[in-house]
Amino acid sequence: QVQLVESGGGLVQPGGSLRLSCAASGFTFSRYAMYWYRQAPGKEREFSAVITTDNNTNYADSVKGRFTISRDSAKKMVYLQMNSLKPEDTAVYYCHATTWGSGYWGQGTQVTVSS
């Protein structure tokens, strides 16, 4: 059974940090590029960050320089370190795994940035 389980969300003040985690199971993790997407209330889901199977990374302009994506293939985990958080980062954050012909989504974790 394929599972992507996100954790680490919560309420944080502007300027603070959070580290999201995504635990993968039920598929060959090393063959999948791993993404973080986010969806703010009333908005479409949008790309935040990606890490490829050979650890190349790319980021949306809105998070570049503040967020860092990483993966641990031995543990089948992907992480999103989020620093200098802003109120506009408030969203549900989703983990997404994709390879040729298949893809999976987690259930999401809520991040709220507010004073």
N, C-alpha and C positions, 0 to 999 in steps of 0.2 A: 504494500500500500504506500503510495507516494504521499509524503508529507513535507510541508514547509511550515515551520512554526516560528513566528516572530516573537520577540520579547524585548524588554528594556525601555518601552515607552513610558510616558508619564508627564507630569507637570513640572516645568522648569521656568525660571525667570529669564528674561532677556539677557543675553550675554553668557548664559550658562551652557553646560555641555550635557550630552547624553550619548550613550553607546547602545545602539540597537544590535540584536543578535538574531540570526536566522538558522535554525537547526534543520538540516535536510536529511531525509531518509527515503528509502524505497526506489532509488534510482542511482545511476552511476554518476556521482557528483562531479568527478574530475572531467567529465565530458561536456559539462554544461557551463555556459556563461551565466553569471549571477548578477542580477539587477536589484536595485532599490528604486521603487516608484513611490509617489505620494499623491494623495487626493485630499484637497482641502474642501470644506463644505461649499456646495454649490458649484464646484469646479470639476473639470475632467481630471482623470488620473494622468500624472505627468512623470516623465523620466527624471531621476535624480542622479544615479550613478550606476556604473557597470564595471565588473571585473571579468576578464576573459579567462579561458582555460589556461593560458600562459601568463596570467597575472598582469596583463595590460589593463589600465584603468581609464575611464573617461567620466566626465561630470557635466551636469547641466551648469550653465553660466550662473544660475541663481545660487548654487551651492559651492562652486569652485573656490578653493582656498580655505573653505571652512569645514567641509565634510571629507572624510577619508573612508574609502571602501577597502576591505581586505577579506581574504578567505583563508581557511585552514582546511586543506583537503583531507588531512588525517582525521580530523574531528567532524568533517562534513558540516562546517559552519561558515557563514559569511557574516561580516560585521559592517556597521556603519557608525563611525565615530563622528559625532556632530558637535562642533564647537561654535562659539560666538552666535548662538541661536537667536533668531529674530521672531517677532510675533507672526510674520508671514511664513515661517516654517511650520506653523501649526497645521497638522494634517494627520490622516491615517497613512502610515508607512507600510508598504507591501514589499515582500521579498518575491522575486520572480526568477525562475530557472528556465533556460531555453537552450535548445540545440536544434539541429536540423530536424524538422518535422514534429517537434514536440515542445511543450512548455507547461509549466506549473506555477501556480500562485499560492501564496500563503493567505491567512485570514486577516492579516494586518494588525498593527499596533498603533495606538493613538499617541501622538506627541502634541502637547499643548504648551505653547510658549506665552507666558503671561505674567505680569507683575500683580 
